[in-house]
């Protein structure tokens, strides 16, 4: 490589990105070594240490440019040391330390005596984020001791303290003029530990609101004092022989190896030099002390927190916070930290464990947690297995043989008939063709069929007429709109950000509607379900968008898709609500919604404790949450307004900005020409003798002008200002045309940038560990967990897959997506079953599993389990595509049955045997969803705007509490309305006409809508302005299309067919004519002319059609 290129590379790369070469000859494991300072290497300038070189390969040399603050290099009993006496060494950036939850272990070989006064700081790890206490508050660490007047025994005891925060203290003296090896550990999750000469002298956890918040943008380092400060009381007065820092808490083996090296080198005679004592065994050394202190609470059939300490398997099994021990690493073992911090046993439970007991536990865990009882880890793993049907791999059942009543050959009918036959029941006759086309059109597109479409289908005698109709509807662009609404309910989608609990304050999220359009587009394309899910869970990890100079359609599509994970309410946009509790609420709500929507499992109960009814543990809750935590990390939080992303690559954005700035500059220059022209004209109108005095007066502040200046400015003008229109008029015609082009160009570029915003999800901050939160409290972290599925869904044949995420990202969500879409695994099979069940539910009102969000033990078992397995297998076999599955279901006789039952003996028998229609002996009568009620009125009136996609249409909250569309008071005969899914989707305040028909409140996701029948609905259909507007538009439509404007019968028949799809029979037509004539006479008697009376009476009749059960229900 050319030297010039290498130099450029070094200069361009941020610190820490170039690979550090660990010392090859290190007498210990250098893994994670960030700093290694040996006093022998110190560089002396004029008798003092100017630089202490780093041996780690990271280049973290510590320096001191101020000669007065430099330490000296001395010889102590033949060993080189750096003597600090009102001295310090610093480094402005510690390469190898990350932003956020950076764990570490520090080794210092030191020798010092107690100081007369002050609280010395031997080492300081400060945050890069700021230089003052406020900026660094709780974002760094120091190692030293504290001279507390109220606690004189603390003086000279080693401490590891959070910057301006909590402290952890050792139980013995270190500042005693003797050489010691001291260690300070931050193991993450607020856990700290201190060691002195190879013995644990303190363990604990920072509690409350004074714990560590994470390094801000990394760390800087100081030895001998705080970084950047010189207060006399904090100078360390003593010697340092060697300093090592690692970027993690060392395992016992690594710690022992390094300890032995340092002990031998400095003749410390520490515990590291002692030969191994007898092997510590659980039953002989640990169980007796646990029995004495812990068995009162942690024994028996129902131990507290699920933790049984009576046998070794209980420690490996753990409790609600996970395994109590990690063999070989006391630092990672929760048992070590809760006992070392004196949290357990609780104060009311008696005396805490002694320091000797705690040290014994540490040594036992670090030596491998040996026990005489065999530890069967495989058996532990199998304890989480479940025989519940939903948690098994997918199996393809045999299709029942054809029998009586099966006329379609569709396997669905055979499965249904097999359940009906033991009850001596059969399927009901098929519905008539008019009913079928209406049912299919509403189910697949949410759009009423036109009279022409109805006539064509009813007159089509081809054997494939029904299949042809389904194909046409499945290929309609409105199919995606209809089925997107179902998906968006499950996602909890709204166009707003926050919880939306104020009727007046509306907070639409920039570009969030693009996720809604993505769903519509994907469903119209019939995108395979595995791709559809993967894009939404991890679209950002499928493309390297961070380094892309330009965003192509693929990058945009993948980023927009992640809007799924932005659907939970987030109130942290408000500064006073941007607090940890609400941040964790957003994270947890998102994970819960995913589990409910995709896996059909309710995991809310597991947040604080193991599920009482399901094989899902509290540990499972946080393992699953860990998949999405890097993107929604509460300790690296981005407020909603800072998460917004422009769908422009760096080069695109730069070009747009440059182009817009250029056009704005041209526009300003052009307008300056016009302004200057007007200025010259205005100045020329001032008498020449007064011009100079006027210009001078205009430059003087009003309150400082003399009488002559006041007179001049009052009479001739305060200053020469011109309105934009005047400036434009002053330009020549070619200049005005150019100005108009520039205005349009700038507006187009502004619009391009504004429309580029989306709500996407991507990893933020550092990759912090995830912990079980005891009792669900973020301030009470427990055991660390790694991202994983619920244990009941794990299968050794399907380990977590390898992923290759694009760009700089954790890849966790991509791994989750791959696990959930592996249809052969138990997890993938469950995801597919849940999806198929929801599809069935949309067509039959009730799913095969009637609890669509609960496929667990506490849910309702499937009514037709083999049918569900067969449909799911069929779904997977066709690539997870929606349209083939819908066609297969809708071609079955089960779907095409009539929904009513007559008075025949067969129907009476069915009602007695299966009054709830669980066995599907007839189709179910279904109330239209709120959006389809409104859309059907628009279709009938002819005022529906069929355009797909785009920003939501705004709504308005009136003072009377009604929610209406903007422009409701300016309706004309040509006004059109968009489909309901394109209205502004709020969480709590829906348009009143939709709310009356049970549009769900989306404070959380919704997998099954209510379908009530209430008096409020009838009153809405009678009195609502929107309903009245559509009735009037329908009346105008049928009157306008009628050849004879007075032919009420023809007009009524037409309106009947447009609303109810079928034609009116003679009896119905006569009733309607009578009603029409009664209304017309009443309007005429009130003084209206014949045309107005005819229009008003027809409007009332059309409004009555909208209010009928036949209009509001799918038959």
N, C-alpha and C positions, 0 to 999 in steps of 0.2 A: 504494500500500500504506500503511495507517495506520502512523504512526511507532511507536505502542505495539506493534503486531504485529511490525514489523521489529526493534525492540529485543528483543522476546521471542525471536525467531528467532535473533538473534545470541547471546543468552545461552544458549539451549538447545543450539546446535550445537557439537559438539566442534571444537577448533582444527583447522584444515586441511580441514574439510568444506565450508566456504563457498568458492566459487570465487574465486581470487585474480586480480585484474586486473593483468596485466603492464604495465609502463610503455610507453605507446604511442609515445613519442618516443625510445626507447632506440636508440643508434647501433650496435647489434648485435642478434643474434637473442636475444630474452628467453625462448625456450622452455626450461622447466625451471629458470628462475631462482628461487632460494629466498631469497637475501640479496644486497642491494646497498647497501653503505655508502660514502658519499662524505664525506670530511672536511669539505667545505664545509657540510654539513647539520647538523653536530654542534651540540647545544644546550648552552650554557655557563651554569652557575649558580655565582655567586660565584667566577668565574675558572677553574672546572674543568668538564669535560664530564660532565654528569649523564645525558645520553641521546644516543645516536647513532641517528637515525631510519633506517629501511629504505626504500629506493626501489623494492623489487621488487614491491610490492603485496601482500606476504604479511603485513605488519605485524610483522616480526621485529626490532623496535627493540631495541638492546642498552642496558642501564642499569647504573647503580651508585648505590645508595642510601647507601653509606658514603662520606662526603665525603673521608675520608683515603685512599681507594682510587681516587679518580677521576683519570683522565689530564687532560692539558691540551691545548688547541688552540693550535697554533703556525703560524707562517709560515716555510716553508723555500724560499728562493729564489723567493718569490712564489707558492708553492703551499701551500694549507692542508693541514695534517697533524695527526694526533692523536698526541701524545707520551706514551708509556708509561714511567713511572719509578716502579717499585713500585706500579703501578696495574693495574686490570683492569675490563672491562665484561662483563656476562653477560646471558644470556637463558635462562629456565628451560625453555622448549620451543621448538624450532626448527620452526615450521610448514612442512610440505612434506617433512620427512624421515619415512620410514616405519620401522616395526619390521622388523628382519631385514637382509637383504643389500642395504643402501642404497648404491648407487654415487654418486660425487660428483666434482666438480672445483672446486678452490678457487683463486682468483686473489687475490694480495696484492701491492700496491705498497708496498714497505717500504724503510727505510733505517736501518741500525744498525751499531754498531761491536762488535767482540769484547768480551765482558764479562770482567772479571777472573776471575770464577769463576761456577760455576753452569751449569745447562742450561735455557735459556729456552724457554718455550712461547708462541709467537706466537698460536696458535689451538688451541682444544680443542673437540672434538665428543664429548661424553660421553653415555653411555647414560642414559635416564631411569630405568632399572631400579633403580639404587641410588646411594648417595653415596660408598661406600668402594671401595677397590681391588678387594676380592674380588667385590663385586657387579658392578663394571664391568670386571672382568678380561676382556680380549680382546673387549670390546663397544663400543669407541669408538676415536677417533684423536686424535693431537696433531700439530701442525706446529711445528717449531722446530729447535734443534740440541742435541746432547748433548756434554758435556765429559767425554770418556773419558781417564782418566790413562794407560791402556795404548795409546791411539791418539790422540796429540796432533794428528795431521793431520785428525781428524774435527771438531775445534773450528771452529765457524763455518760448517760445511757443512749446508745445508738437509736436514732429515729429515722423513719422514712415518712416524709410529710408531703401532702398535696399542697401545691402552691396556694397560699391563702385559704387553706382548707383543713381537712382532717389529718391526723397524724397516727402513726403506729410506732410503739415504743418497745425496746428490748427490756429484759428483766435483769440485766446485769451491767456492770461498769465496763466501758471500753476505753475511756480517757483515763488511763491509770499508769501512763509512762511505759507501758509494755507494748511489744509488737503484737498486732492482732490481724487476723484475716476476718474482715466483716463483709457481709453480703446483704444487699437489699433487693427485694423481689417485688415486682408488681405482676401478678399472674392474671390480670384481667378480672372483670366482673367485681371490681372494688376489693379484690383480695390482695393482701400484702403479707410479706414474711420477712423476718430478719434472722440472720445466722451470725454467730460469732465463734470463730475457731472450729467450724464444722458442726456446731451444735445449734439447734433451733432455739432462739431466744425471744421469739415473738411471732405470732400468727394472728391474722384478723381480717376484718372486712370494714372498709370505710362505710359508715352508716349515715342515714339522713341526707340532708341537702348540702353536705360539705365534701362529697366524694369527688373523684376524678371525672372530668367531663371529656377528656380526650385532648391530645395535642392539636393545636390549630396550625395546620400547614407544616407540621414537622416540629423539630426540636433544635434548640441551641444548647451549648454546654459550657459550664464554668467549673473550675476546680479552685477551692479556697474561698469562695464567696458566691453570692448570687450573680448571675450574668448581668453585666451593665450597671452594677451598683457598688458602692464603697462604704456603706455604713460600718463604722468601726466594730460594732458589737457582733457582726456576722462574719468577720474574718476567721478562718481556721488557722490556729496556731499549732503546727505540728508537721510531721513528716508523712509523705506518701512514697511508697516504694514501687508499687505496681497497681495499675488500674485496668480493669477489663469490663466491658459492657457487651451484653448479648441482647438480641432483639426478641428474646422469648425467655420464659421461665424454663430453666434447664431440667431435664429428667435426672433422676437420682444418679444414674450411671455417669452422665456427663458431669454433674456436679462433683461427684466423688473423684473423677479423673483429674479435673482441674484443681480441686482442693489438695489432692496428693502432690501435684506438681508444685503448687505454691508453698505447701507445708515443707516440702523437702528443700526448696530453694531458699526459704527464709528461716528454716529451723524453728518452726512455730510450735512444734509438739502439740498440734491440734488433734481433734477427733479424727481428722482425715489420716493421721499417721498411725492410728491405732489399728492393730490387726483385727480382722472381722471377729466379732464375738459369736457366741453360740447363735444359731439360727433362731430367729423369732418366729413362733408358731401361734396362730390365732387361738387355739384351744387352751394353750398354756399361759400365754402372756397378755393377750388382748381381751379374750372373752371374760376373764375374771373382773377386770376393771369396768368393762361395759355392764356386766351383771350388777356390779355394785352401784353404778351411777345412772344407768340408762334403761334397765329392764322394766322399771315401773311404767314407762310410757311406750317402750318399743319392744313389746313382747306380746304373745297371745295371738288370738285369731284376728283381732282388729287393732293392730298397733297404730299409734298416731302417725299421720302422714304416710301410712302404708309401709313404714320402714321397720322391719323386724331385724333386731340385732342379735338374736339368740344363736344364730348359726352363720357360718361364712357365706352360704348362699344368699342370705338376707342382705348382706352388704353388697354383694355383686348385683342382686336384683334391684336394690334400692327402693325408694318410695316415690312420692309425687315429684320430687326434684331430680329423679334419676338415680343411677348407681351411686352408692355412698363412697366408693373407693375406685381409684384407677391404679392398679398394681404397677409399682415402679415409679410412681409420681405422686408424692404427697401434695405437691403444689396444685395438682389438678383434681384432688380428692375433696369433695365437699365435707366429708367427715373431719378432715384435718382442719378445715377453716372454721367450721361451726364450733368445734371444741377449742381450737386455739384462740378464737375470738371471744370465748366464754359465753357464746350464745346458747350453747347446749352443754350440760343440762340447764334449763331455765332457772332463774333465781329462786322461784318458788319450789323448784324440784330438789333443792339441796345444794351442797357445796359443788363448785365446778371442779373439773379435773385438774390435778396438780400439774405443774410444768414438767415434772418427771413423767407423768402419765402421757402427756401430750407428746413429749419427745419420744416415748416408747412407741406410740401410735405412728409417729412420723417415720421412725426407723423401720418399723414393721412394713408399712406401705412401700417405702422406698426400696426395701429389700425384696419386694415382689409379693407381699401379702400372702405368705405361705400359710397353709392350713393342712391338718391331717385329713379332714373330710375332703374328698375329691370335689372339684368345682367343674360341673358339667355345663359348659357355656352353650352347647347345642341344646341341652334341655331348657336352659333359660330362654333361648331364642324361641323354642317351640311353645313356651308358655303363652306367647302372644298370638299363637295361631287360633283361628276361629273356624268352626264348622258352619257358620252362618252362610246361607245360600248365596247371598250377594257378594261375599268375599272370596268366592271360588273362581277358578278359571272358567272361561266360556266353554260350553259343550254344545254340540249340535244334536238335538234330540231327533229321533225318528218321527217322520210325519205319519199320523194315523192313517189307516186305510180309508179309502172312500166308502161312504155308506149312504143310507137313505137321508135325503135332505140336502146332500151336497151336489149342487148342479153346476158349480163353477170350476171345480178342479183346483181351486186356490187352497193351499195348505192352511191358510188362516182359518177358513171355514171348517176344516177337518178338526183342528184343535178346539174350536169353539163348540162344535157339535159333540165332541167327545165329552165335554162337560155337561151339555144339555141332555144327552140321551138317558143318563141314569135317573133324571127327573121326569122322563117322558115328555121332554120339551123339544122344540125345533126352532129354527130361525123363522122370523116373520116374513111375509111376502115383500118383494122389492117395492120401494116407493115409486110413485108415478114419475114420468120423465121430467115434468116441470119441477117437481120437488127436487129431483136429483140434480138438475143443472143449477138450481139456486143453491143447493147445499154445497156442491162442488165449487162453484164460483166464489161463494163466501169463504169456504174453508181454504181455498188455494190463493185467492187474490184479494178477498175482502171487498170485491166490487160486484154489485148486482149485475146479472146478465141483461143484455138489451132484449127487447121483444123480438128483434130479428134473430139473435142468437138462440133464443128459446124456440122459435119456430123452426129454425134450421135443425136443431137437435131433435125435436119431437118428430120431425118428418124424415129423419135419417134412418132408414131401415137396414143399414149395413150392420153386420155382426160386430164390427169394430167401432161403432159409433161412440160408445162410452170411452173406449181407449183414446179415440181421436180427440174427444172433448178434453179429456184429462191432459193429453199432450199439449193441446193449445193453451190451456190454463197454466200448466207448469212452465211453459215458455213465455208467458206474459211477463213484461217488466214489473207488473204489480205484484207478482209472486214474491219477489224479494222483500217488498214493503210489508206484505202481510206476515211473512214468517220472521222477518227482522223484529217485528214488534214483540213476538214471543221471546226471542233471544234477548232483546234489550230489557225486558221485564226481569229475566233471570239474572242479567248482569247488574241490575239496579241502576240503569242509565238515566241520567237527567242532563239537561243542558246547563245546569247550574253547578256550582262548586260546593257550597257550604250545606249545612243541614236545612237551610231555607225555612226558618221558623218565623220570619217576619213577612207579612203579606205585602208590604209596600216595597221593601228593599229586595231588589232582584239582582243577582250576580251571575249573569251568563259567563261561561268559561269560553275564552277565545278558541274558536275553531273546534270545539268539542263535537260539534255536529258532524265533523268528518268521520268520526268513528261510527256514527249511525249510518252514514252513507257507505262506509266500508262494509258493514254487515249486510246492507241491502245488496250491494254489488257482489259480495261473496256468495250469497244465497242464490242470486240470479244465475251466477256462473256455476252453481252447484259444486263449489269448492269442496274437496274431500275433508272430512271432519278432522282428521289428524293434522292436515295443513292449516285448516281454519283455527284450531285450538293453538297450535304451535305459534302461529303468527301473533295471536292475541296475548299469549303468555310471554313470549320471548322474541317478538319481531325485531327488536333492537339488537338482539344477539345473533341474528341471522345475517346482518349486513354491517360492514365496517363504516358506519355513517360518520363517526367522529373525524376521520381523516379524509373523507370524500370531498374533493373540491366542488363537486356538483352532485345534487341529489337527482337520481333518475327515478322513474315511476316505481321501480321495485323498492328502492330505499324509502320513498314516501309511503308506499303501501304498508311496508313492514312497521314503520314507526307509528303510523296512524292506528294500526291494529292494536297496539298496546294500550289504547284507550280503555280497554276492558278493565285495566288495573287502576284507572282513575275515576271509577264510578262510585266509590264510597264517599260519603259526605266528609268534607275537610274544611273545618272552620279556622285553620291556622293562618288564613290570609289576614286575619285581624291580629295585630301585634299582641294585644292582651290575651288572646287565646292561643298564641303560638307557644304552648307549654308542653312539657313532656307527656302529661296525661292524655292530652288530645292527640298528640302525635302517635302515641301508642294505640289510641282508639282507632285511628285511621288504618294503621298497620294491621291490627287485629281484625277489624271489620272487613278489610279486604281479603284476608286469609279465610275468614269464616264464610264470606260470600262465595269464594272459589270452591270451598269444600261443599257447600250446599248446592251450588249451581252445577258443578261438574261431577262430584262424587255422590251427591244425594245424601250427605251426612251432616248432621248438626253437631258442630264441635264447640259451640259456645260454652257448654257445660264443662268442657275440659280446661278452660282457661285458668281455673282456680283449683281444680281437683280432678282426679280420674273420673271418667264418666260412670255414672251409677248403673247404667243399663247397657252400655255398649263396650266392646273391647277396644276402647280408645282411651289412652292415658293422657294425663297432663303433659307428659314428656312428648307425646305424639303431637299435641297442639303446637308446641314450640318448634318441634322438628319441621312440621309442615310450614309454619310461619317463616322459618329460616330460609325457605326457597325465595321468598319475595323481599326479605329484609334488606338485602343490599340496595334495592331500589327505593325502599321506603324506610330507611334507617333513621329512627328518631334522633339519634345523636349526630347525624349529618343531614339534618332536615332541610328540605327546600320548601318554602312556602308555595302555595299554588301559583301565585303570580311569577315566581321564579322558576317554576317547572315548565312554563309555556315555551314551546319550541317553534322556531321558524323552519319551514321545510325548504331551506336554502342552504346549499353548501357554502363553504367559506368564500370560494371564488365567485359564486353566484351573488352572494350578499355584497361582496366588495364591488362587483360590476354594477349591481343595482344602485348601490349608494353613490358610486362615482357618476353614473348616468343621471341620477336624480339631482345630485349636487350641481352637475354641469348645467342641466336644464334650468334649475332654480337660479343659478348664476346668470345665465343668459336672460332669463325673465327679469331679474332684478336690474340688469344693465339696460335692457330695452325700456323698462318702465322709468329708469332714471333719465333716459332721453326725453320721454314725455314730461316727466316732472320738471326737468331743467328748462324745457320749452315753456311751460306754464310759469315757472319762476321768473324767467327772463321777461315774459310778457307782463307779469304782475309788477316786477321791479321797474319796467319801462313806464308803467302807468303812474309811478310816484314822481312828482316834480324833482328834477335833477338836483336842485339845491338841498332837498331834504333826504335824498337817498342815503348818503353816508351816515347822517345822524340817525335815521330810522334803523339801519342795519346795526349800528352800534347800540341803540336802545334795546333792540330785540335780544341782544346778547347779555343784557344786564338783568339780574333777578328782579322780579316785580317789586319786592319790598325795598330794593336798594335804588330804584329809579328816582331821578329828580322830577320836578313838575313838567319840564319840557319833554322828557322821555316818556312820561306817562301819557301826555297829550298825543305825541306822535303815534305810540302803539295803539292808543284807543281809536284814533281816527284812521290810521293807515294799515293797521293789522298787527296783532300780537306776533305772528310769524306767518310765513307763507306756507300754508298746508293745502293739499288738494286731495279730493276723493278719488278712489280708484277709477271710477267711471270717467272723471274729468281727465285723468292721465291717459286713459285709453283713447278718449276722443282727440287728445292732442297729438296722437301718433298718425302717421300717414297710413293709407289703406294697406300697403304691403306689410307695414310694421304691425298693424292691428291683426292681420291674418297670422303673422308669425307669432304674435303674443297668444292668440287663441290656440295655435298648435302646441305651444309650450305649456299652456295651462292644462290642456288635455293630456299631454305627455306626462307631466308631473302627477296629475291626478291618477293616471293609469299606473304609474310606478308606486304611488302611495297605496293604491288599491291592491296591487300585486303583493306588496309587503304585508298589508293587513290580512289578506286572505291566505297568507302562507302559514299563519299561526295554527298550531295544533296542540292537543293535550296528549303527550306521550309519556312513557315510563322508561327509565334507564337507570343503571346503577349510579349511585352518588357516593362521594366520600370514600373512605377506606373500607376494607373488608373486615368488619368487626365480627367478633364471635356472637352467637346467640345463646341466651340463657333461659332456662325455665324461670318464670317469675312466680315466686311463692305467693299464694293467695291472689295471683294475678296482678300484684303490685310491682310497678317498674322499679321501685326503690328497694325491692327485696329479691334480688336475683339469686338463683340457685345454681344448679349444675349447668355446665356448658353443654349444648347439644349441637349436632351437625344436621344439616338439611336432610330430611328423609320423609318417606311416606309413613302413613300409619302402620304400625307394626303388624296389624292384622292383615294388611294387604301385601306385605313383603313375601317374597318367594325366592328361595336360594337359586332357583333356576333362572331368575330374572334379576340379576344384580343391577345396581345403579349404572346406567350406561355412560360410556365416555362421550364427552361432548367437545366440539371444536368451535366455540363461539367466535364470532368475528369481532375484531377490535378489542379494546380494553374493557373487559367486563368479567364478572365472576362466572358466568355460564350457569348459574344455579337455576334460573327459570327455564333455560333451555333443557336442562336435565330433567326438571319437573315435567316439561311438555313431552319429552321423549318417554318418560315413564308412564304418563297418563295415556299416551296414544299407542302403547305397545299392547295391541288387542289380545295377545296371547296370555298376558300376565293377569293376575287377579285385579290389579288396579285398573289396567286398561279395559278389562271386561266390565268392571263396575261402571266406568265412565261411559262405555257404549250402551250398557243397559239403561242407565239413567237417561241418556239422550233418546233412545228408542221409546222409552216409557213416556217421555214428555211429548214426543210426536204423536203417539197413540192418544194421549190425553187431549191434545188439540182437536182430534177428530171424533172423540167419543165422550168428551166432557170429563171423564174420569180415567186415570191411567190404569194399566194392569196392576201396578202398585199404586194404591190410592193415596199414598203419602209421598208425593214426588220429591220432597226434600229430605226424606228419611227412609233410606234403604237399609237401616240398621235393624237390630233386634227389636227395638221399640217401635218400629214402623209397622204398617199393615202388610202382611205377606201378599204376594201376588195372587190374583184370582186365577190366572192361567200361567203358571210358572214355565211350562214347557213352550207355550206360545211366545213368551217373552224371550226365552233362550233362542228359539228358532228365528224370531224376527231380528234379534241382535246379531246372530250369526249371519243372517242374510245381509244385514246392514254392513257388517264388516267385509263380507265377501264381495260386495259391490263398491269397495273402496271408501266406505263411510260416506256415501253420497245420499243426500236427502231425497232427491226427486224419485229415484227408483223405488225407495222404500214407500214413499207416499203413494205412488202408483200401484204398488203391490197391495197395500192396505185398501185403497179405494176401489180396486177392482174386485174385492171380496164381496160375497153376498152379505157378510156381517156388516160391512159399512153401508151397503145399499138398501138395507132393510127399511121398512117404514117405521116411523117413530111412535105412531099411535097404536093402540090395541082396541080391537072391536069387542063385541059381546059373544064371540064364538066360544065354544067349549075349550078349544086349544088356548085361546087368550086368557080365559078365566083360570085355567089350570096353571098357566105361566105366572099370573099375578099372585096366585096362592103359593106356588112353590118358590118363587123368586121375586118378591114384591119390589126389591131394590134394583132389579135388573143387573145383578152382579154377573150373571152368566151370559148376558148379551143376547137375550132372545128377541130383542128389538133394538132399534137405534134409539139413542137418547135425545130428548128434546132439549135444545141448548139455547140459552139467551145470548143474543149478540153481545160482543164486547163493546165497551163504551165508544171506542174509536169507530167501529164498524156501524154502529147506530148513526153516528154523525155523518160518516162517509156515505152511507146508503141514502140518507136524505139528500146529500149533494148530488149523488148520481141520478136519483130520480128527478131532481129539480133541473138537472142539466148545468149546474153551476160549479162543478168540480174542476179545478185546475189539475190536470194529470201530470204535470211536470215532476220529475224525480229529483230528489236531493236538494242540497243548498242550505243556507242558513235558516234557522227556525223563524217562523212568523211570530212576531211579538204578541203578547197578551197584556191585558190591562185589568187591574184590580179596582173596581168601582167602589165608591164610598158605601154603597148598600151591601157590600160583601160579595157581589157577583163578580166572577172572573170571565171576561169576554175577550174577543180578539180586537186588537187595535183597528179602528175604522168601523166598529160596529154601528156607529151613529152616522155613517156616511155611505150606507148601502144604496146602490142604484140597481137598475134592471140589468146592467152589464157586469156587476160585481161577481167575481169568482173567488172561491175559497180553496185552499190547499188541503190535502189529506191530513187527517188528525195527527199522524205521526210527525208531521212537519211543524206543528204548533210548538211554541216554546214549552219544553218539558221541564216543569218544576217538580220538586219532591213533594210539596204539600199543597200547593195552590193550583189545582187544575182548572181549566175552563169549566164553568158550572154545568154545562150540558154533558160533559164527560164525567164529572165527579158524581152526578146523579146516577150514572150507570156503572158505578164501581170502578172507575179508573184507579188503580192502586196508588196509595201513598208510597213513595219510594225512599223512605228513610233507610230502608234496607231492601235487598233484592226480593223479587216476587216470582215464585215458580207456579203458583196456582191462584187465579183470580176468584174473588167472590162474585156471585151472580144473584143479587137480591132482587126482590120485587116489592117495591115500596110506593106509598102514596106520593112521595116526593118526585118519583119518575113521572107519574101521571100529571102532576101539577107542572112539571118542567115542560112536558110535551104540549100542554094546553096554553102556557103563559110565556114561555121563553121567546125572546125576540129572534134569536137565530132560527128556531123552529118555525116561527111565523114567517120569517123572510124566505125560508126554503119552500114553505107551503105556498106562498104567494108566487114564487118563481115557478113552481110546478104548475100552478093554475095558469099562469101566463103561457107556459110552454104548451100545455094541451089545448088551450084556446087558440094560440097562434098557429099550431099545427093542424087545426081543424078546418076543413073546407067550409063548413057552415058554422059561423061563430056562435050561432044560437043552438047548435045541436048538442045539448047538454048530455044526452045519453052517450054519444060517441066520445065526448070529452071525458066523461066519468069513466068509461071503459078504458080509455087510454091511460088515465091517471092510476086506475086500479092496477093495470098491468105493469106500469112503470114502477110502482111501489111494491106490489105483492107478487110480481112476476107472472102469476097465472091470470087467466081471464075471469071476469065475474060471471056467475050464473044468472039466470033470469030473475030469480027471487032476490038475489043480492042487488042486482041492477035496479030493480023496482024500489027496494028500500032506499037506495042511494038517491034515486031521482026524487022520491018524496021528500027526503031530507034536504036536498038541494033546493027544491021549489019552496019549501018552508023558509029556508034561510034567505032566499032571493026576495020573497015577499017581505020579510022583515026588514031587509036593507032598503027595499023600495019605499016601504012605509016610513022609514026614517029620513027620507028625502034624497036618497042617492038616485042617480040616473040609471037607466037600464043596463048600460055597459058596466058601470061601476058595481051595481048590484050583482050582476052575473059573475064578475071577477071576485067579489068578496065572498059570495056563496061557494064558488068553486075552491077558493082558498081554504074555507072552513072544512070542506069535505076532504081536501088534500091533507090538512093537518090531522083530521081524524084517521086517515090511512096510516100516517106516521105513528099514531098512538095505538094501533091494533097489535095484539099479541102475534098475529101472523107476520107483521113487519119486524117485530122485535126479537123473534125467535127463529132458529134454524130447525126445520122439521125433518 
